[in-house]
Amino acid sequence: MRVLAAMSGGVDSAVAAARAVEAGHEVIGVHLALSRMPGTLRTGSRGCCTIEDAMDARRVADMLGIPFYVWDFSERFSEEVVDDFVAEYAAGRTPNPCLRCNERIKFAALLDRAIALGFDAVATGHYARVEHDAAGDPVLHRAGTWAKDQSYVLGVLTTEQLRHCYFPLGDVSSKAEVRAEAEARGIRIAQKPDSHDICFIPDGDTRGWLNDKLGTEPGQIVDLDGEPVGEHTGAHGYTVGQRRGLALGRPAPDGRPRFVLEIRPKDNTVVVGPKEALAVTRLTGQRISWAGTPPMDVTESFDCLVQIRAHADPVPARARVEMVAHGRDGEPLPTDDLVPELVIDPIEPLLGVALGQSAVLYQGTRVLGQCTIDRTVSAVAATASA
């Protein structure tokens, strides 16, 4: 099998490439240049895809004896990941840029180019497994070890993409095992720190970075009754569920902490309230994808597990697809067309669900698919209207 190994410069992708070579595949390494800032360097464990990372990836490829190339995807990354990130925050949503990068860069742009060049598969260092159903079609499963599972950020992959995905680390028991294997193979970056935070915001200051992109504009922080309780310099600097950094000028009457409940970009307002007001009984989304053929009629209500963040626990839910006449923001469509919308009802209310996050559905370890959350129904509002 001809395999294109995506080599980020980290230990996971290095060991994945080494395993692909050891398995007897014809392997070529490629590093994705996602920024045109040649002076950018990693700072500790922050950031990725830097010059340092490219050099580390090249050294590993040389050690493995495989050809190595750097492909410039910086323009597409800027347009489809960075610009999307900014636009989502401007619209009051909280996107997951790693998931969007997997969807649009690593398993769309990269995979498309790999297939066009005659490769059979793209190998990455993700912790997940591709298996096959009774019909022989690929399906995505969690990694063998729950603690390292990355299937959530791969939930956007489609059946056709899964046909060409190769995850050599899907069965490892721990990161320590990967590092030990790297040491045994003589890979010099065996103890290189994992990257954290958002790769294009290496200093970790998301609010400051967004302020540079979107500017600042004073606005109000209000409670559920609409009473002002504080001020801010830009609603885009907040996310649903946030507690810290609110700097409220007036404490709650009961003295309990308050959390961000809603972001209203149209009037630059942030709504805060008690923790119980974060609970939602329904979430819906229209950007739907299925990681393999669903084993059920998705227009009929089915049992599943839903996960709303990369490190959140999955919770039992019921889900179905409905055809609706409104857009992502709830406004009527400009035509008579209907669009599919995934409706998810958790068995117990979920806390801190932010619009723009992905809701990934599972049955057991199998990933069914996902949607980007567009709207939620508050448990407090549902109780009040009952």
Steps between C-alpha positions, in 0.01 A plus 500: 500500500629849415470709813543874545603555862396839635791591727431791734839486669355341812565159648158354411529558126863389508412162654200467266731548200749251644227241547382552142855441373539193721171361365659490155315790340656740252508813716568862414503764774344843466490795737224758459616860509197679640653842560707738287663653805855362460610629841235308690647253746350274763504634856511206738188293442308777326433511129576253223585485128796732552847507339627295793229242440579480128867439578412232755276327247776507236751346741258216579434439129875488435544251782220282357651525153188637335457794261378818668326812371351818643169599345381858533136499610526836676257687275229237526559464874462875544178512299330185625618471859626837626240714319227256601617524862478881493160500325353252748610703801366816336165322466493408870606138453792296638666296223742208530788586262667157535185328380464748214865446404445124487187551290634753250877461496634164617217285368375713212778708340781261596304183429375630166854579390626164626238309302570709190868402531415131521526437875270244657483652847606786724653396833482729803585470868138527613375261765198340333415183305350432159312171483255356248133416530321191369483653152875566500462876530735693733373626834674712762550375857655639814863416571577189699579716804233748608742749655676563168196476273480774233196377312304813599714726280479242220120477514475719188656232278278349232481144369711583196764670712511206741579269207836675476577557871771306680543543877793283611469611866139393548593208726762658729437494873654835596714792389776353716493193273542720193791687656664174607462364146648819359799466734547137398491599132759772554260785426661806659173683570368222725465740795388806304211672682150466360361813340217673681261786432415625152789466255456845347475664846820358654501740798159368606339846520189433291317812615794727418546334160129546421517862611775556244283344229158634595582812699352601833162652570357568846181313582289386790493181703143443616318248718199290398269793576698727268648702786859620440750336737825583325675617184728346241708610201367248248245217520728287280731458799253276684361150464200324648584333830781744583531599865842658538598843373148651503598790732139562601434826679198369689486161676199271471236555772559148635878539484544202269736513200359591160581348164471615140163375372472673164694722263302749292731636231233718338485731801841405646344365820608215728234333717601341830315298760512209745653164411164324473402739219776344286302177471355419158250231407545510122768595249473515124737548209489507122860432393458122525744229395500122552817302577398199299153377407265546799371164628147639532245724330614836635161660435362276774597573860794282609702442818857627509764673709582865437832673574519879475869568571824318431553407864137479613334178608242365254143494631194297393268674256235451234558648156333531160527698178218737409445704184453865598425830329740719696871573490771455762395817679133399510397751234268374219675380186477738202352217287247222548780245532539290813836416659592210731549576866629263765289520817661361816315457829733401786334274757624736772557874441849597381692791652698766317413419140646770276377566148769415245619192684460160337259244640648159414274195523614153601358153542741315725846579365375570149477858378170551318547858387474859613349842455611851587270627774288789374227532761417372849191483719551611859374270774391810694299632204352156433388470863352848498295430187378159619 
